[in-house]
Amino acid sequence: MARPCPSGRHDHHDVYSATCPCRTLLDLLANKWSALIIGLLDEQGALRFTAIQAALPGIGAKMLTQTLRRLEAASLVTRTIYAEVPPRVEYELTELGSSVAEPLGALRSWAEDNVDRIEVLNGDWAV
């Protein structure tokens, strides 16, 4: 369902259109690591890289770095470097990032509430 672009930068916004830039944003937000990082930062506030990695078992350093960079490029997360020895770097949600935390939180809650209604074997859907 197309909607006019409020900024005027595009003709319209329509996530069902292959050429709509909304698809890129949806791809970022629908990623499990993005959804988990946003939720973690929403719940705990600014965190260091190692604290994020420790809170998300299974995410490797490379994937965490890539995801944080994508979230920062989308203006959902800020990266602050403190001039200390050794340097300290913290990640925090922006106002825009905070605004998406609630709908992503609803999705995470839905998954927790309904996972037992869906058969999952070893991380794969049962057939």
N, C-alpha and C positions, 0 to 999 in steps of 0.2 A: 504494500500500500504506500504509494509515493506521497511524500509531504514536501511542501516548499522548503527550500534551504533558508534558515533564518539569517545566516550571514551573507547570503547572496553569492557565495563562492562557487556554488554548484547550482544546476538547474533545479534539482530536487534530491531528496534523500529517500532511497528505497533499497532496503537490505536484500530484497529479492532480485535486484538488478545486478548483473555480473560486473558492471562498470562503476557501481556506487562505492565511494570511499568508505561508507559505513561497513562494508564487508571486512575491510582491513581491521577496523576497530573491533568488530564482532569476533574476528579470528583471535585477536589478542585477548579479549575478555573471556572467551570460551575455553581458553587454554587452562588446564587444571593448575599449573604452577602459578599462573597469573592470579587466578581466583584465590588460591591459598595464600599467596604473598599479600595480596590486598587485604584479605581477612585478618591475617596475622598482624599487619601494620595497623589496621583499624582497631584491633583489640589491645595491642601492646604499645602502640606509639612508635617513635623512632627506634630503629634497631640497627645494629652493626651486621655486616655480612655474615660473620660466623654465628651470630645469634639466630639469624634467619635460617641458615643452613642447618643448625642444630635442631630447630623447631620443625623442620620439614624433612624427616627421614626419607631417603630415596632420591633427593635432588643432588645432582653433582655440582661441583663448583662452576663448570662450564655452563650448564643449563641455568643455574642461578644467575650468573653474570649476564647471560644473554637475555633472560627474562627481565631482570632489573633494568638493563639498558633499554629494552623495548618499552617498559612501563615509564621510564624517565623520558624517552623520546616522545611518548604520547601525553606527556604532562600529567601523568597520574601519580608519579613518585618523584620526590626531590632527593638528590644526593648531596650531602653536606660534608665537606672535608674540613676537619679541624686541624689547625697548625700546632700539632703537638708532636712529641717524639716518644714513641713512633706515631705517625699520623693516624688519626681516628676518622673513620668515614661512617656516616649514618644515613639510613634511608627512611623516608617518612612520606606518608600520603599527602598529596596536595589537596586543595579544596575539591577539585574535580575528582581526584581519586577517592576521597571520602564520599562523594555523591554516588559512586558506583558500588561502594562497600555494602550498602543495605540490600540492593537487589542480588548481588552475588552471595551475600549471607543467607538470603532466602533460598537460593539454589543449593548451597552447602547443607542447610538444614533439611531441605527436601530430600537430598541424597541420603543423609543420615536416617531420616524417618522412614524411608521407603526401600532401602537397600535389601532388606530381608524379604521384600515382596518380589524381588527379581533374583533369579538364580545366577550366581556368579561362581565359577569354578576356576581357581588359580588365576584370577584376574581376567578370565575370558568369559564371555556370555555363554551360558549353556544352550545347547541346541536340541 
